[in-house]
């Protein structure tokens, strides 16, 4: 008997909670449940609409190209790169490091909303110390070549 009473009070408590969610005009259980389900469906549709709008905004974001080079000790640099994603930017940047005789000690790369990279690079044994300006210019040139190549492909 006690379990039946407990189930009934729990059921009534849940029904009361549902009724407070949707402020029904009817007291019937079926109407309350249907109204709550309809409310959840409307929320789901709104969420999907917001997600689509968010994705469209992300596609249209243009990140200015940014390359920062900092010297951390005698022969190591921290290179930070941020630009729009697309193409083989990472490959281009690594090729530039190889051409300059620089070794990548550690790197973090992300392409979630835009391309970003933070790398610690060291000067190779057979290479004299590179200048921060040379590294910056070479990385910017590699990024520019990739972006201009991508835009040409989009035009044709």
N, CA, C and O atoms as a GROMACS GRO file, in nm:
protein
  624
    1UNK      N    1   0.081  -0.119   0.000
    1UNK     CA    2   0.000   0.000   0.000
    1UNK      C    3   0.086   0.127   0.000
    1UNK      O    4   0.056   0.224  -0.068
    2UNK      N    5   0.194   0.122   0.078
    2UNK     CA    6   0.280   0.240   0.090
    2UNK      C    7   0.350   0.267  -0.044
    2UNK      O    8   0.366   0.383  -0.082
    3UNK      N    9   0.393   0.163  -0.115
    3UNK     CA   10   0.462   0.184  -0.242
    3UNK      C   11   0.369   0.242  -0.347
    3UNK      O   12   0.410   0.324  -0.429
    4UNK      N   13   0.241   0.200  -0.344
    4UNK     CA   14   0.145   0.254  -0.438
    4UNK      C   15   0.123   0.403  -0.411
    4UNK      O   16   0.112   0.482  -0.504
    5UNK      N   17   0.117   0.440  -0.285
    5UNK     CA   18   0.100   0.579  -0.247
    5UNK      C   19   0.223   0.662  -0.285
    5UNK      O   20   0.211   0.775  -0.331
    6UNK      N   21   0.342   0.602  -0.264
    6UNK     CA   22   0.465   0.672  -0.299
    6UNK      C   23   0.474   0.696  -0.451
    6UNK      O   24   0.514   0.804  -0.495
    7UNK      N   25   0.436   0.594  -0.529
    7UNK     CA   26   0.438   0.608  -0.674
    7UNK      C   27   0.340   0.718  -0.718
    7UNK      O   28   0.371   0.798  -0.807
    8UNK      N   29   0.224   0.719  -0.657
    8UNK     CA   30   0.124   0.819  -0.694
    8UNK      C   31   0.172   0.960  -0.661
    8UNK      O   32   0.155   1.051  -0.742
    9UNK      N   33   0.231   0.979  -0.545
    9UNK     CA   34   0.280   1.114  -0.508
    9UNK      C   35   0.398   1.153  -0.599
    9UNK      O   36   0.409   1.269  -0.638
   10UNK      N   37   0.483   1.058  -0.632
   10UNK     CA   38   0.594   1.089  -0.722
   10UNK      C   39   0.540   1.127  -0.859
   10UNK      O   40   0.590   1.220  -0.923
   11UNK      N   41   0.438   1.055  -0.905
   11UNK     CA   42   0.377   1.084  -1.034
   11UNK      C   43   0.311   1.222  -1.032
   11UNK      O   44   0.324   1.298  -1.128
   12UNK      N   45   0.242   1.254  -0.926
   12UNK     CA   46   0.177   1.385  -0.915
   12UNK      C   47   0.281   1.498  -0.908
   12UNK      O   48   0.261   1.605  -0.964
   13UNK      N   49   0.392   1.470  -0.838
   13UNK     CA   50   0.499   1.570  -0.829
   13UNK      C   51   0.557   1.597  -0.968
   13UNK      O   52   0.583   1.712  -1.004
   14UNK      N   53   0.578   1.490  -1.046
   14UNK     CA   54   0.631   1.506  -1.182
   14UNK      C   55   0.532   1.581  -1.270
   14UNK      O   56   0.571   1.666  -1.350
   15UNK      N   57   0.404   1.548  -1.256
   15UNK     CA   58   0.300   1.616  -1.334
   15UNK      C   59   0.297   1.765  -1.299
   15UNK      O   60   0.285   1.850  -1.387
   16UNK      N   61   0.307   1.795  -1.172
   16UNK     CA   62   0.308   1.934  -1.129
   16UNK      C   63   0.430   2.007  -1.188
   16UNK      O   64   0.419   2.122  -1.231
   17UNK      N   65   0.546   1.941  -1.190
   17UNK     CA   66   0.667   1.999  -1.248
   17UNK      C   67   0.647   2.026  -1.396
   17UNK      O   68   0.684   2.133  -1.445
   18UNK      N   69   0.589   1.931  -1.468
   18UNK     CA   70   0.560   1.951  -1.611
   18UNK      C   71   0.465   2.067  -1.632
   18UNK      O   72   0.482   2.145  -1.726
   19UNK      N   73   0.366   2.079  -1.545
   19UNK     CA   74   0.269   2.187  -1.560
   19UNK      C   75   0.334   2.323  -1.535
   19UNK      O   76   0.296   2.422  -1.597
   20UNK      N   77   0.430   2.328  -1.444
   20UNK     CA   78   0.498   2.456  -1.421
   20UNK      C   79   0.589   2.493  -1.538
   20UNK      O   80   0.615   2.611  -1.561
   21UNK      N   81   0.638   2.393  -1.611
   21UNK     CA   82   0.725   2.421  -1.725
   21UNK      C   83   0.652   2.489  -1.839
   21UNK      O   84   0.705   2.580  -1.903
   22UNK      N   85   0.529   2.445  -1.865
   22UNK     CA   86   0.462   2.496  -1.984
   22UNK      C   87   0.338   2.581  -1.955
   22UNK      O   88   0.272   2.624  -2.050
   23UNK      N   89   0.305   2.605  -1.833
   23UNK     CA   90   0.190   2.688  -1.796
   23UNK      C   91   0.066   2.649  -1.878
   23UNK      O   92   0.022   2.726  -1.963
   24UNK      N   93   0.012   2.532  -1.853
   24UNK     CA   94  -0.096   2.481  -1.938
   24UNK      C   95  -0.229   2.553  -1.915
   24UNK      O   96  -0.254   2.613  -1.811
   25UNK      N   97  -0.312   2.544  -2.018
   25UNK     CA   98  -0.448   2.595  -2.007
   25UNK      C   99  -0.540   2.484  -1.960
   25UNK      O  100  -0.649   2.509  -1.909
   26UNK      N  101  -0.495   2.360  -1.977
   26UNK     CA  102  -0.574   2.244  -1.938
   26UNK      C  103  -0.505   2.172  -1.824
   26UNK      O  104  -0.382   2.176  -1.814
   27UNK      N  105  -0.580   2.106  -1.740
   27UNK     CA  106  -0.524   2.035  -1.626
   27UNK      C  107  -0.499   1.888  -1.660
   27UNK      O  108  -0.439   1.816  -1.580
   28UNK      N  109  -0.543   1.843  -1.775
   28UNK     CA  110  -0.530   1.703  -1.812
   28UNK      C  111  -0.384   1.665  -1.825
   28UNK      O  112  -0.301   1.743  -1.871
   29UNK      N  113  -0.354   1.542  -1.784
   29UNK     CA  114  -0.217   1.492  -1.792
   29UNK      C  115  -0.168   1.485  -1.936
   29UNK      O  116  -0.057   1.529  -1.967
   30UNK      N  117  -0.249   1.429  -2.024
   30UNK     CA  118  -0.205   1.410  -2.161
   30UNK      C  119  -0.175   1.544  -2.228
   30UNK      O  120  -0.080   1.554  -2.305
   31UNK      N  121  -0.254   1.644  -2.200
   31UNK     CA  122  -0.230   1.777  -2.257
   31UNK      C  123  -0.098   1.834  -2.205
   31UNK      O  124  -0.022   1.894  -2.281
   32UNK      N  125  -0.072   1.817  -2.078
   32UNK     CA  126   0.052   1.869  -2.019
   32UNK      C  127   0.173   1.803  -2.081
   32UNK      O  128   0.272   1.869  -2.114
   33UNK      N  129   0.166   1.673  -2.096
   33UNK     CA  130   0.280   1.599  -2.152
   33UNK      C  131   0.302   1.639  -2.297
   33UNK      O  132   0.416   1.659  -2.340
   34UNK      N  133   0.194   1.650  -2.373
   34UNK     CA  134   0.206   1.690  -2.513
   34UNK      C  135   0.263   1.830  -2.524
   34UNK      O  136   0.348   1.856  -2.610
   35UNK      N  137   0.217   1.921  -2.438
   35UNK     CA  138   0.269   2.058  -2.441
   35UNK      C  139   0.418   2.063  -2.408
   35UNK      O  140   0.493   2.138  -2.471
   36UNK      N  141   0.461   1.984  -2.311
   36UNK     CA  142   0.603   1.980  -2.276
   36UNK      C  143   0.684   1.923  -2.391
   36UNK      O  144   0.790   1.977  -2.423
   37UNK      N  145   0.637   1.816  -2.452
   37UNK     CA  146   0.708   1.759  -2.567
   37UNK      C  147   0.717   1.860  -2.682
   37UNK      O  148   0.821   1.870  -2.747
   38UNK      N  149   0.611   1.932  -2.706
   38UNK     CA  150   0.612   2.034  -2.809
   38UNK      C  151   0.712   2.145  -2.775
   38UNK      O  152   0.784   2.193  -2.862
   39UNK      N  153   0.715   2.184  -2.650
   39UNK     CA  154   0.811   2.284  -2.605
   39UNK      C  155   0.955   2.237  -2.627
   39UNK      O  156   1.038   2.313  -2.676
   40UNK      N  157   0.984   2.111  -2.593
   40UNK     CA  158   1.118   2.056  -2.614
   40UNK      C  159   1.153   2.052  -2.763
   40UNK      O  160   1.267   2.081  -2.801
   41UNK      N  161   1.056   2.018  -2.846
   41UNK     CA  162   1.081   2.014  -2.990
   41UNK      C  163   1.114   2.154  -3.042
   41UNK      O  164   1.205   2.170  -3.123
   42UNK      N  165   1.040   2.255  -2.996
   42UNK     CA  166   1.067   2.392  -3.039
   42UNK      C  167   1.207   2.436  -2.994
   42UNK      O  168   1.278   2.503  -3.069
   43UNK      N  169   1.246   2.397  -2.873
   43UNK     CA  170   1.380   2.430  -2.826
   43UNK      C  171   1.487   2.362  -2.912
   43UNK      O  172   1.590   2.422  -2.942
   44UNK      N  173   1.461   2.239  -2.950
   44UNK     CA  174   1.556   2.166  -3.034
   44UNK      C  175   1.571   2.235  -3.170
   44UNK      O  176   1.682   2.249  -3.220
   45UNK      N  177   1.461   2.278  -3.228
   45UNK     CA  178   1.466   2.347  -3.357
   45UNK      C  179   1.542   2.479  -3.344
   45UNK      O  180   1.622   2.512  -3.432
   46UNK      N  181   1.519   2.554  -3.237
   46UNK     CA  182   1.592   2.678  -3.214
   46UNK      C  183   1.742   2.653  -3.199
   46UNK      O  184   1.824   2.727  -3.252
   47UNK      N  185   1.776   2.547  -3.126
   47UNK     CA  186   1.918   2.512  -3.107
   47UNK      C  187   1.984   2.479  -3.240
   47UNK      O  188   2.095   2.524  -3.267
   48UNK      N  189   1.917   2.402  -3.323
   48UNK     CA  190   1.973   2.369  -3.455
   48UNK      C  191   1.991   2.494  -3.540
   48UNK      O  192   2.090   2.505  -3.613
   49UNK      N  193   1.898   2.587  -3.532
   49UNK     CA  194   1.908   2.712  -3.606
   49UNK      C  195   2.027   2.794  -3.558
   49UNK      O  196   2.101   2.851  -3.640
   50UNK      N  197   2.047   2.801  -3.428
   50UNK     CA  198   2.161   2.875  -3.373
   50UNK      C  199   2.292   2.809  -3.414
   50UNK      O  200   2.389   2.878  -3.446
   51UNK      N  201   2.296   2.677  -3.415
   51UNK     CA  202   2.418   2.606  -3.456
   51UNK      C  203   2.450   2.633  -3.603
   51UNK      O  204   2.566   2.651  -3.638
   52UNK      N  205   2.347   2.635  -3.690
   52UNK     CA  206   2.370   2.665  -3.832
   52UNK      C  207   2.424   2.807  -3.848
   52UNK      O  208   2.517   2.831  -3.925
   53UNK      N  209   2.365   2.901  -3.776
   53UNK     CA  210   2.410   3.040  -3.784
   53UNK      C  211   2.555   3.053  -3.735
   53UNK      O  212   2.635   3.126  -3.793
   54UNK      N  213   2.587   2.982  -3.629
   54UNK     CA  214   2.724   2.983  -3.575
   54UNK      C  215   2.823   2.929  -3.678
   54UNK      O  216   2.930   2.987  -3.697
   55UNK      N  217   2.788   2.819  -3.744
   55UNK     CA  218   2.876   2.762  -3.846
   55UNK      C  219   2.896   2.859  -3.962
   55UNK      O  220   3.007   2.872  -4.014
   56UNK      N  221   2.788   2.927  -4.004
   56UNK     CA  222   2.800   3.026  -4.111
   56UNK      C  223   2.890   3.142  -4.070
   56UNK      O  224   2.969   3.191  -4.151
   57UNK      N  225   2.879   3.185  -3.946
   57UNK     CA  226   2.966   3.292  -3.898
   57UNK      C  227   3.112   3.249  -3.898
   57UNK      O  228   3.201   3.327  -3.933
   58UNK      N  229   3.136   3.125  -3.857
   58UNK     CA  230   3.274   3.076  -3.854
   58UNK      C  231   3.335   3.069  -3.994
   58UNK      O  232   3.454   3.092  -4.011
   59UNK      N  233   3.252   3.036  -4.093
   59UNK     CA  234   3.303   3.028  -4.230
   59UNK      C  235   3.345   3.166  -4.281
   59UNK      O  236   3.437   3.176  -4.362
   60UNK      N  237   3.278   3.270  -4.234
   60UNK     CA  238   3.303   3.404  -4.285
   60UNK      C  239   3.407   3.483  -4.205
   60UNK      O  240   3.439   3.596  -4.241
   61UNK      N  241   3.460   3.426  -4.100
   61UNK     CA  242   3.560   3.495  -4.019
   61UNK      C  243   3.692   3.498  -4.095
   61UNK      O  244   3.737   3.396  -4.147
   62UNK      N  245   3.753   3.613  -4.101
   62UNK     CA  246   3.884   3.629  -4.164
   62UNK      C  247   3.982   3.672  -4.055
   62UNK      O  248   3.970   3.779  -3.997
   63UNK      N  249   4.077   3.586  -4.030
   63UNK     CA  250   4.180   3.613  -3.929
   63UNK      C  251   4.298   3.681  -3.998
   63UNK      O  252   4.346   3.631  -4.100
   64UNK      N  253   4.345   3.793  -3.946
   64UNK     CA  254   4.463   3.854  -4.007
   64UNK      C  255   4.585   3.764  -3.984
   64UNK      O  256   4.601   3.703  -3.879
   65UNK      N  257   4.669   3.759  -4.086
   65UNK     CA  258   4.790   3.677  -4.074
   65UNK      C  259   4.880   3.737  -3.967
   65UNK      O  260   4.903   3.858  -3.962
   66UNK      N  261   4.930   3.650  -3.884
   66UNK     CA  262   5.015   3.698  -3.776
   66UNK      C  263   5.127   3.598  -3.753
   66UNK      O  264   5.101   3.479  -3.734
   67UNK      N  265   5.250   3.645  -3.755
   67UNK     CA  266   5.365   3.561  -3.726
   67UNK      C  267   5.449   3.636  -3.622
   67UNK      O  268   5.490   3.750  -3.644
   68UNK      N  269   5.473   3.569  -3.510
   68UNK     CA  270   5.558   3.628  -3.406
   68UNK      C  271   5.673   3.532  -3.379
   68UNK      O  272   5.653   3.411  -3.365
   69UNK      N  273   5.792   3.586  -3.372
   69UNK     CA  274   5.910   3.506  -3.343
   69UNK      C  275   5.978   3.568  -3.222
   69UNK      O  276   6.006   3.688  -3.219
   70UNK      N  277   6.005   3.485  -3.122
   70UNK     CA  278   6.072   3.532  -3.000
   70UNK      C  279   6.191   3.441  -2.973
   70UNK      O  280   6.183   3.320  -2.990
   71UNK      N  281   6.300   3.499  -2.931
   71UNK     CA  282   6.419   3.422  -2.896
   71UNK      C  283   6.406   3.383  -2.749
   71UNK      O  284   6.385   3.468  -2.663
   72UNK      N  285   6.419   3.252  -2.720
   72UNK     CA  286   6.405   3.210  -2.580
   72UNK      C  287   6.538   3.178  -2.514
   72UNK      O  288   6.552   3.193  -2.393
   73UNK      N  289   6.635   3.135  -2.592
   73UNK     CA  290   6.771   3.121  -2.539
   73UNK      C  291   6.866   3.130  -2.657
   73UNK      O  292   6.824   3.165  -2.768
   74UNK      N  293   6.990   3.101  -2.638
   74UNK     CA  294   7.093   3.122  -2.739
   74UNK      C  295   7.054   3.083  -2.880
   74UNK      O  296   7.067   3.164  -2.972
   75UNK      N  297   7.007   2.962  -2.900
   75UNK     CA  298   6.980   2.918  -3.037
   75UNK      C  299   6.841   2.858  -3.054
   75UNK      O  300   6.820   2.774  -3.141
   76UNK      N  301   6.746   2.900  -2.972
   76UNK     CA  302   6.608   2.852  -2.986
   76UNK      C  303   6.512   2.970  -2.995
   76UNK      O  304   6.532   3.074  -2.934
   77UNK      N  305   6.407   2.948  -3.075
   77UNK     CA  306   6.306   3.050  -3.097
   77UNK      C  307   6.168   2.989  -3.073
   77UNK      O  308   6.148   2.869  -3.089
   78UNK      N  309   6.074   3.075  -3.035
   78UNK     CA  310   5.932   3.037  -3.032
   78UNK      C  311   5.867   3.107  -3.149
   78UNK      O  312   5.874   3.230  -3.162
   79UNK      N  313   5.803   3.028  -3.236
   79UNK     CA  314   5.735   3.083  -3.353
   79UNK      C  315   5.586   3.062  -3.334
   79UNK      O  316   5.540   2.950  -3.316
   80UNK      N  317   5.510   3.173  -3.338
   80UNK     CA  318   5.364   3.166  -3.326
   80UNK      C  319   5.303   3.216  -3.456
   80UNK      O  320   5.334   3.326  -3.503
   81UNK      N  321   5.216   3.134  -3.514
   81UNK     CA  322   5.153   3.166  -3.642
   81UNK      C  323   5.002   3.156  -3.626
   81UNK      O  324   4.952   3.061  -3.566
   82UNK      N  325   4.928   3.254  -3.679
   82UNK     CA  326   4.782   3.251  -3.681
   82UNK      C  327   4.735   3.307  -3.815
   82UNK      O  328   4.778   3.414  -3.856
   83UNK      N  329   4.646   3.233  -3.883
   83UNK     CA  330   4.591   3.277  -4.010
   83UNK      C  331   4.467   3.194  -4.041
   83UNK      O  332   4.432   3.103  -3.965
   84UNK      N  333   4.401   3.225  -4.152
   84UNK     CA  334   4.285   3.146  -4.193
   84UNK      C  335   4.328   3.005  -4.227
   84UNK      O  336   4.439   2.982  -4.275
   85UNK      N  337   4.239   2.910  -4.200
   85UNK     CA  338   4.275   2.772  -4.228
   85UNK      C  339   4.249   2.740  -4.375
   85UNK      O  340   4.178   2.811  -4.445
   86UNK      N  341   4.309   2.630  -4.418
   86UNK     CA  342   4.294   2.586  -4.556
   86UNK      C  343   4.429   2.563  -4.618
   86UNK      O  344   4.528   2.627  -4.582
   87UNK      N  345   4.434   2.471  -4.712
   87UNK     CA  346   4.559   2.444  -4.781
   87UNK      C  347   4.657   2.368  -4.694
   87UNK      O  348   4.622   2.314  -4.589
   88UNK      N  349   4.780   2.365  -4.740
   88UNK     CA  350   4.885   2.291  -4.670
   88UNK      C  351   4.980   2.388  -4.600
   88UNK      O  352   5.100   2.386  -4.624
   89UNK      N  353   4.925   2.471  -4.515
   89UNK     CA  354   5.007   2.573  -4.449
   89UNK      C  355   5.113   2.512  -4.359
   89UNK      O  356   5.226   2.559  -4.355
   90UNK      N  357   5.076   2.406  -4.288
   90UNK     CA  358   5.172   2.343  -4.199
   90UNK      C  359   5.290   2.289  -4.277
   90UNK      O  360   5.405   2.305  -4.237
   91UNK      N  361   5.262   2.224  -4.389
   91UNK     CA  362   5.368   2.169  -4.473
   91UNK      C  363   5.458   2.281  -4.524
   91UNK      O  364   5.580   2.268  -4.522
   92UNK      N  365   5.398   2.391  -4.569
   92UNK     CA  366   5.476   2.504  -4.620
   92UNK      C  367   5.567   2.562  -4.512
   92UNK      O  368   5.684   2.593  -4.538
   93UNK      N  369   5.514   2.576  -4.392
   93UNK     CA  370   5.593   2.632  -4.282
   93UNK      C  371   5.707   2.539  -4.246
   93UNK      O  372   5.820   2.584  -4.223
   94UNK      N  373   5.679   2.410  -4.239
   94UNK     CA  374   5.786   2.314  -4.206
   94UNK      C  375   5.893   2.310  -4.315
   94UNK      O  376   6.011   2.293  -4.285
   95UNK      N  377   5.853   2.326  -4.441
   95UNK     CA  378   5.951   2.333  -4.550
   95UNK      C  379   6.040   2.456  -4.535
   95UNK      O  380   6.160   2.450  -4.562
   96UNK      N  381   5.980   2.568  -4.493
   96UNK     CA  382   6.058   2.690  -4.471
   96UNK      C  383   6.159   2.667  -4.359
   96UNK      O  384   6.275   2.707  -4.371
   97UNK      N  385   6.117   2.604  -4.251
   97UNK     CA  386   6.210   2.575  -4.142
   97UNK      C  387   6.325   2.488  -4.191
   97UNK      O  388   6.440   2.510  -4.154
   98UNK      N  389   6.294   2.391  -4.274
   98UNK     CA  390   6.397   2.301  -4.327
   98UNK      C  391   6.494   2.377  -4.417
   98UNK      O  392   6.615   2.357  -4.410
   99UNK      N  393   6.441   2.466  -4.503
   99UNK     CA  394   6.527   2.545  -4.591
   99UNK      C  395   6.619   2.636  -4.512
   99UNK      O  396   6.733   2.661  -4.552
  100UNK      N  397   6.570   2.687  -4.398
  100UNK     CA  398   6.652   2.776  -4.315
  100UNK      C  399   6.746   2.698  -4.224
  100UNK      O  400   6.825   2.759  -4.151
  101UNK      N  401   6.738   2.566  -4.226
  101UNK     CA  402   6.824   2.484  -4.140
  101UNK      C  403   6.781   2.484  -3.995
  101UNK      O  404   6.865   2.472  -3.906
  102UNK      N  405   6.650   2.497  -3.971
  102UNK     CA  406   6.597   2.500  -3.836
  102UNK      C  407   6.530   2.367  -3.804
  102UNK      O  408   6.465   2.306  -3.889
  103UNK      N  409   6.547   2.322  -3.681
  103UNK     CA  410   6.487   2.197  -3.636
  103UNK      C  411   6.369   2.228  -3.544
  103UNK      O  412   6.379   2.313  -3.456
  104UNK      N  413   6.259   2.158  -3.564
  104UNK     CA  414   6.142   2.174  -3.478
  104UNK      C  415   6.163   2.087  -3.355
  104UNK      O  416   6.172   1.965  -3.365
  105UNK      N  417   6.170   2.151  -3.239
  105UNK     CA  418   6.188   2.080  -3.112
  105UNK      C  419   6.052   2.035  -3.058
  105UNK      O  420   6.037   1.922  -3.012
  106UNK      N  421   5.956   2.125  -3.066
  106UNK     CA  422   5.821   2.097  -3.015
  106UNK      C  423   5.724   2.185  -3.091
  106UNK      O  424   5.755   2.299  -3.125
  107UNK      N  425   5.603   2.132  -3.118
  107UNK     CA  426   5.504   2.212  -3.191
  107UNK      C  427   5.364   2.176  -3.147
  107UNK      O  428   5.335   2.061  -3.113
  108UNK      N  429   5.276   2.277  -3.148
  108UNK     CA  430   5.133   2.259  -3.124
  108UNK      C  431   5.060   2.325  -3.240
  108UNK      O  432   5.086   2.441  -3.273
  109UNK      N  433   4.968   2.250  -3.302
  109UNK     CA  434   4.895   2.301  -3.417
  109UNK      C  435   4.747   2.281  -3.394
  109UNK      O  436   4.705   2.177  -3.343
  110UNK      N  437   4.667   2.380  -3.433
  110UNK     CA  438   4.522   2.370  -3.424
  110UNK      C  439   4.460   2.425  -3.551
  110UNK      O  440   4.504   2.526  -3.604
  111UNK      N  441   4.356   2.357  -3.599
  111UNK     CA  442   4.283   2.403  -3.718
  111UNK      C  443   4.134   2.404  -3.690
  111UNK      O  444   4.054   2.383  -3.782
  112UNK      N  445   4.095   2.428  -3.569
  112UNK     CA  446   3.952   2.422  -3.538
  112UNK      C  447   3.874   2.533  -3.607
  112UNK      O  448   3.787   2.503  -3.689
  113UNK      N  449   3.902   2.658  -3.577
  113UNK     CA  450   3.832   2.769  -3.640
  113UNK      C  451   3.925   2.845  -3.735
  113UNK      O  452   3.878   2.906  -3.832
  114UNK      N  453   4.052   2.842  -3.708
  114UNK     CA  454   4.153   2.902  -3.793
  114UNK      C  455   4.283   2.826  -3.769
  114UNK      O  456   4.293   2.750  -3.673
  115UNK      N  457   4.380   2.846  -3.855
  115UNK     CA  458   4.508   2.777  -3.840
  115UNK      C  459   4.592   2.851  -3.736
  115UNK      O  460   4.611   2.972  -3.746
  116UNK      N  461   4.640   2.778  -3.638
  116UNK     CA  462   4.732   2.838  -3.541
  116UNK      C  463   4.840   2.736  -3.508
  116UNK      O  464   4.815   2.616  -3.500
  117UNK      N  465   4.959   2.786  -3.491
  117UNK     CA  466   5.073   2.700  -3.460
  117UNK      C  467   5.165   2.772  -3.364
  117UNK      O  468   5.190   2.892  -3.376
  118UNK      N  469   5.215   2.697  -3.269
  118UNK     CA  470   5.318   2.748  -3.179
  118UNK      C  471   5.427   2.643  -3.178
  118UNK      O  472   5.403   2.528  -3.141
  119UNK      N  473   5.547   2.682  -3.217
  119UNK     CA  474   5.656   2.586  -3.229
  119UNK      C  475   5.782   2.641  -3.164
  119UNK      O  476   5.810   2.760  -3.169
  120UNK      N  477   5.855   2.551  -3.104
  120UNK     CA  478   5.989   2.584  -3.055
  120UNK      C  479   6.085   2.525  -3.156
  120UNK      O  480   6.085   2.405  -3.182
  121UNK      N  481   6.167   2.613  -3.213
  121UNK     CA  482   6.261   2.567  -3.315
  121UNK      C  483   6.402   2.598  -3.269
  121UNK      O  484   6.428   2.696  -3.199
  122UNK      N  485   6.494   2.511  -3.311
  122UNK     CA  486   6.633   2.530  -3.278
  122UNK      C  487   6.716   2.538  -3.405
  122UNK      O  488   6.677   2.485  -3.509
  123UNK      N  489   6.828   2.605  -3.395
  123UNK     CA  490   6.917   2.619  -3.509
  123UNK      C  491   6.995   2.489  -3.524
  123UNK      O  492   7.047   2.435  -3.427
  124UNK      N  493   7.001   2.438  -3.649
  124UNK     CA  494   7.074   2.315  -3.678
  124UNK      C  495   7.223   2.332  -3.653
  124UNK      O  496   7.274   2.444  -3.645
  125UNK      N  497   7.295   2.218  -3.641
  125UNK     CA  498   7.438   2.224  -3.610
  125UNK      C  499   7.520   2.286  -3.723
  125UNK      O  500   7.617   2.356  -3.697
  126UNK      N  501   7.481   2.260  -3.846
  126UNK     CA  502   7.557   2.311  -3.960
  126UNK      C  503   7.512   2.451  -4.004
  126UNK      O  504   7.562   2.504  -4.103
  127UNK      N  505   7.418   2.509  -3.931
  127UNK     CA  506   7.362   2.639  -3.968
  127UNK      C  507   7.405   2.744  -3.867
  127UNK      O  508   7.406   2.719  -3.746
  128UNK      N  509   7.440   2.860  -3.917
  128UNK     CA  510   7.468   2.971  -3.825
  128UNK      C  511   7.335   3.024  -3.771
  128UNK      O  512   7.229   2.993  -3.825
  129UNK      N  513   7.341   3.100  -3.666
  129UNK     CA  514   7.221   3.152  -3.601
  129UNK      C  515   7.139   3.234  -3.700
  129UNK      O  516   7.191   3.323  -3.768
  130UNK      N  517   7.008   3.204  -3.706
  130UNK     CA  518   6.917   3.278  -3.795
  130UNK      C  519   6.866   3.402  -3.724
  130UNK      O  520   6.863   3.410  -3.601
  131UNK      N  521   6.826   3.499  -3.804
  131UNK     CA  522   6.771   3.623  -3.753
  131UNK      C  523   6.620   3.607  -3.740
  131UNK      O  524   6.557   3.542  -3.824
  132UNK      N  525   6.561   3.667  -3.637
  132UNK     CA  526   6.416   3.659  -3.617
  132UNK      C  527   6.341   3.719  -3.735
  132UNK      O  528   6.235   3.668  -3.773
  133UNK      N  529   6.393   3.825  -3.794
  133UNK     CA  530   6.328   3.890  -3.908
  133UNK      C  531   6.326   3.796  -4.028
  133UNK      O  532   6.227   3.790  -4.100
  134UNK      N  533   6.435   3.722  -4.051
  134UNK     CA  534   6.441   3.627  -4.163
  134UNK      C  535   6.336   3.517  -4.148
  134UNK      O  536   6.269   3.480  -4.244
  135UNK      N  537   6.322   3.467  -4.027
  135UNK     CA  538   6.224   3.360  -4.001
  135UNK      C  539   6.083   3.413  -4.023
  135UNK      O  540   6.001   3.348  -4.087
  136UNK      N  541   6.056   3.532  -3.969
  136UNK     CA  542   5.923   3.592  -3.983
  136UNK      C  543   5.888   3.613  -4.130
  136UNK      O  544   5.779   3.577  -4.174
  137UNK      N  545   5.981   3.671  -4.206
  137UNK     CA  546   5.956   3.698  -4.347
  137UNK      C  547   5.934   3.569  -4.426
  137UNK      O  548   5.845   3.563  -4.512
  138UNK      N  549   6.014   3.466  -4.399
  138UNK     CA  550   6.002   3.340  -4.472
  138UNK      C  551   5.868   3.272  -4.443
  138UNK      O  552   5.804   3.218  -4.534
  139UNK      N  553   5.824   3.273  -4.316
  139UNK     CA  554   5.696   3.210  -4.281
  139UNK      C  555   5.580   3.288  -4.342
  139UNK      O  556   5.486   3.228  -4.394
  140UNK      N  557   5.585   3.420  -4.336
  140UNK     CA  558   5.480   3.502  -4.398
  140UNK      C  559   5.472   3.477  -4.548
  140UNK      O  560   5.363   3.469  -4.604
  141UNK      N  561   5.587   3.465  -4.612
  141UNK     CA  562   5.589   3.439  -4.756
  141UNK      C  563   5.526   3.303  -4.787
  141UNK      O  564   5.450   3.290  -4.884
  142UNK      N  565   5.556   3.203  -4.706
  142UNK     CA  566   5.498   3.069  -4.728
  142UNK      C  567   5.347   3.072  -4.711
  142UNK      O  568   5.274   3.009  -4.788
  143UNK      N  569   5.298   3.145  -4.612
  143UNK     CA  570   5.153   3.155  -4.589
  143UNK      C  571   5.087   3.231  -4.704
  143UNK      O  572   4.981   3.191  -4.752
  144UNK      N  573   5.150   3.342  -4.748
  144UNK     CA  574   5.094   3.422  -4.857
  144UNK      C  575   5.085   3.342  -4.986
  144UNK      O  576   4.986   3.352  -5.058
  145UNK      N  577   5.188   3.263  -5.016
  145UNK     CA  578   5.186   3.182  -5.138
  145UNK      C  579   5.072   3.082  -5.134
  145UNK      O  580   5.005   3.061  -5.235
  146UNK      N  581   5.049   3.021  -5.020
  146UNK     CA  582   4.940   2.923  -5.008
  146UNK      C  583   4.805   2.991  -5.023
  146UNK      O  584   4.716   2.939  -5.090
  147UNK      N  585   4.787   3.108  -4.960
  147UNK     CA  586   4.657   3.176  -4.967
  147UNK      C  587   4.630   3.229  -5.108
  147UNK      O  588   4.516   3.222  -5.154
  148UNK      N  589   4.732   3.281  -5.176
  148UNK     CA  590   4.708   3.330  -5.311
  148UNK      C  591   4.681   3.214  -5.404
  148UNK      O  592   4.602   3.227  -5.497
  149UNK      N  593   4.744   3.099  -5.382
  149UNK     CA  594   4.716   2.979  -5.462
  149UNK      C  595   4.575   2.929  -5.442
  149UNK      O  596   4.510   2.884  -5.536
  150UNK      N  597   4.527   2.935  -5.318
  150UNK     CA  598   4.390   2.892  -5.288
  150UNK      C  599   4.288   2.984  -5.355
  150UNK      O  600   4.188   2.936  -5.408
  151UNK      N  601   4.314   3.116  -5.353
  151UNK     CA  602   4.219   3.209  -5.412
  151UNK      C  603   4.215   3.192  -5.563
  151UNK      O  604   4.108   3.206  -5.622
  152UNK      N  605   4.329   3.162  -5.628
  152UNK     CA  606   4.330   3.137  -5.771
  152UNK      C  607   4.246   3.014  -5.804
  152UNK      O  608   4.176   3.012  -5.904
  153UNK      N  609   4.254   2.912  -5.719
  153UNK     CA  610   4.177   2.790  -5.742
  153UNK      C  611   4.028   2.819  -5.726
  153UNK      O  612   3.946   2.760  -5.796
  154UNK      N  613   3.991   2.908  -5.634
  154UNK     CA  614   3.850   2.941  -5.613
  154UNK      C  615   3.795   3.020  -5.731
  154UNK      O  616   3.677   3.006  -5.766
  155UNK      N  617   3.878   3.104  -5.794
  155UNK     CA  618   3.833   3.188  -5.905
  155UNK      C  619   3.807   3.101  -6.028
  155UNK      O  620   3.707   3.121  -6.097
  156UNK      N  621   3.894   3.006  -6.056
  156UNK     CA  622   3.879   2.923  -6.176
  156UNK      C  623   3.782   2.812  -6.157
  156UNK      O  624   3.759   2.734  -6.249
   0.00000   0.00000   0.00000
